[in-house]
Structure formats: C-alpha cells, structure tokens
Amino acid sequence: MTAITTRLDGPAVEREIAADMAKRAVPAVPVLLILAAVGWGFDGMASAAYAVAIVLVNLTLSAALLAWTARISLALMMGAALFGYLLRLGLVALAVIAVKDARWVELWPLGLGLIVTHLGLLLWELRYVSASLAFPGLKPRKD
C-alpha cells in the first residue's frame, strides 16, 4: 500500500475533538459576550456572538473534512488539511466581509472574538488531547 491508497480505519477522532471544543466553549461564551456588551453594547455582543458562531462552524467543518478524507486516503487528508485551511480561511473572510457594513456589526469585538475564540479553544483543548497512539483523540478520563 502507498500513501495514496492507505486510509485510516477507526473512530473519527477529529469529530470527537471538535465536539469537545464546542462543549468547552459553552462556559466561556457568556464571558466573552458580557465583555463585548460592556465595551460596545448590544452591537458588540451581537458581533462577538457572530464571531463565536464562525469559529465553531470553522472547527466543525475542519473536523468533518479531515474525518471524511482520512477514510479515503492519507494523501487526500493531507491535501484537505492544507487546502481546506485555505478554503476555510476564505470562508471566514467572506463571513466577515458579508456583514462588515451591517448596522449591528462592531468590527473590534468581531475581530477580537474571532482571534480570542480560535486561539482560546485550541490552546484550552491542548490539555485534553492525547498525543499517544494508544489513545488517539482525547485523553482517557481518570474517574
């Protein structure tokens, strides 16, 4: 078998990690929205909420794309990781450009929400991801 035909069988750890990140966003989102509301009012809160939605869709789309292509071939998955990033970056830019002139949009909380939510979720999730072949995906819980 070559890298072009080799595929991954087993659980879709990408989806598991994306779902875990979305679950971990739940307690942080109200804090972000309150901070945006304090600084920019209702429009700031709406902009920050839109940013969080963009981030969660972006991470979910990434996981779905990687999980789907991993079932086909590793080479396709590598291509999807690279070009999927560029595609998703373009989609994020389009989502911002589509609303940038809307009456309810405040650009600072929108931009800060995109950056803080992306980086915050990715860095927070590092604590829970296993870097072991024995436990791909999330680390096992110590119950």
MOMO-V651325 format. One line per field, one symbol per residue. psi: psi as a letter, one per 20 degrees, with the letter a starting at -180 (. if undefined). Layout:
psi->???
This chain:
psi->qrhhiprpqaqnhghggghhghhihghhghgghgghhghjbhhgghghggggggghgghggggggggghhigqhghgghhgghhggghghhgghhghhihjqhipphghgghgggggggggghhhhhippkqhhmqcqqqqn.
